[in-house]
Amino acid sequence: MNNISKTDLDLLKQKYDNLDPIIDKINNNYPIQYLIGYVDFYGYQIKVNESVLIPRFETETLVEKTVNYIKEKKLLNAKVIDIGTGSGCICIALKKIIESLSVSALDISSDALKLAKENAKLNKVNINFILSDIFKFDTSEKYDVIISNPPYIPTGSICDPKIEYEPYNAIYVSGNPLKYYEQIFKLAKKIINPQYLMAFEIDEDESVNLYKLAHDFFPNEQIIIEKDLANKDRFLFIMND
């Protein structure tokens, strides 16, 4: 049997009368988070199912670092857009931590947005959810903060077997591995306010190329690559001085 913590086992016992088929699923690499039905993200309960990516520790760190930059840059009343929101974990955590933010969240998946709306209601926050493809998104709104954890794993990469049950389009990118970042940079040129912050989770293997791409779009701005807890390049921040 795959390792199951006592806490997780207790949660499963509360939810299921018969654990045998549940243990079989776990032994076949089915994510225990989907079976429990929610995760703890930055101290907030976030429902998860197969329509959304399971939030990771790295993304908690993205939220933590972004909050610090928002405070440092005095963007406490910022208009924020979370691109590719999935479960809504990022935008909900930001809104819970800094209540004065005005937060929107975009996703191409109606199933994901349905769950994200449930999570916003569960956590008692007001988020403006937008159903759109980032490559077709058009708006006259202006934003102070753009945050995103877009798909960045190249198609065909060997990954943890557990992620095969997670939404493919939320993880993998075909063709240009930086195409989502490039599209967001193009969009940012149209929708970002003069005083701004952009925050991204990234693939460590593409950090150098992504830095160059960011510099091509924003040659006069501050561009910072930061590491995760495993000392891997994991976050990109772009801001004006």
Secondary structure, DSSP 8 states (H G I E B T S, - for coil): -----HHHHHHHHHH-S--HHHHHHHHTT--HHHHH-EEEETTEEEE--TTS----HHHHHHHHHHHHHHHHTT-TT-EEEEES-TTSHHHHHHHHH-TT-EEEEEES-HHHHHHHHHHHHHTT---EEEE--TTT------EEEEEE----EETT----GGGGGS-GGGTEE-SSTTHHHHHHHHHHHHHEEEEEEEEEE--GGGHHHHHHHHHHH-TTSEEEEEE-TTS-EEEEEEE--
